[in-house]
Amino acid sequence: FLAAQTLLATSRVPCLMRVPEATEASLKRALDIGAAGVIVPMVNSAQQARSIVSFCKYPPRGVRGVGLVRAQGYGFDFQRYVRAADDATAVCVQCEHIAAVQAIDSIVAVDGVDAIFVGPYDLSGSMGRLGEVEHPDVLAAIARVAEACKKSGRALGIYVGSAAKAKPFIAQGYTFVA
C-alpha cells in the first residue's frame, strides 16, 4: 500500500489498485489513498460482487465510510469529491474460479460492477488443469465470461503471458490486457 500511495500521490494517471482481498478494510484503504478504482480477486458470486460495490460507494448507494484523507482532499475538497466519487470509482472483479464462470450472468448483472478481469491460471487450476490456459475447456470457460460481459456491456480484461498472446484477446474486444 505504501508504494501505491507514493505512485498515486505523484501521478496524474488514474490508477486501479488490486487489493489483497474483498474486505471492507482493504477496499476502503485503497480508495482512501486515492485509487481511481479497485481490482478484487476471487469473486465467485453476485452476493460477493454486491458487497464489494457497497464497500466502494458512499451512502445511500453503499456503506463506504468517510475518512477525510487523501482521496477526499483531507476535508478541504470533500463535497466535490463525494459528489463525483461513486460514479468515478471503478470496480473490477476478478473471475478466476470455475464457480465465478458458473455465476457470471448474475455477477455482471450487479449494478456497480464495471469490469470483469479473467485470471486464466487460477481458473485453469480450479478446473483441474493448472497452467493449461490454452486447454479447450479453459478457453470455453473464458469465452463464456466474454459472452456475458459483451451482453451486459461490462468491460473485459485478462492476463496473458506475452504480447503475442494478447493480440487475439484484443481482437475479441478485451480492453484491459495485462
FENGI-V257111 format. One record per run of one state. SS is the DSSP state (@ for helix, = for strand, . for the rest). FROM is the first residue (numbers start at 1). LEN is the number of residues. If there is no record, write none. Layout:
ss=SS from=FROM len=LEN
ss=SS from=FROM len=LEN
//
This chain:
ss=. from=1 len=1
ss=@ from=2 len=9
ss=. from=11 len=5
ss== from=16 len=4
ss=. from=20 len=4
ss=@ from=24 len=9
ss=. from=33 len=4
ss== from=37 len=4
ss=. from=41 len=5
ss=@ from=46 len=11
ss=. from=57 len=1
ss== from=58 len=1
ss=. from=59 len=5
ss== from=64 len=1
ss=. from=65 len=5
ss=@ from=70 len=6
ss=. from=76 len=2
ss=@ from=78 len=11
ss=. from=89 len=1
ss== from=90 len=6
ss=. from=96 len=2
ss=@ from=98 len=5
ss=. from=103 len=1
ss=@ from=104 len=5
ss=. from=109 len=6
ss== from=115 len=4
ss=. from=119 len=1
ss=@ from=120 len=7
ss=. from=127 len=9
ss=@ from=136 len=17
ss=. from=153 len=2
ss== from=155 len=4
ss=. from=159 len=4
ss=@ from=163 len=9
ss=. from=172 len=4
ss== from=176 len=2
ss=. from=178 len=1
//
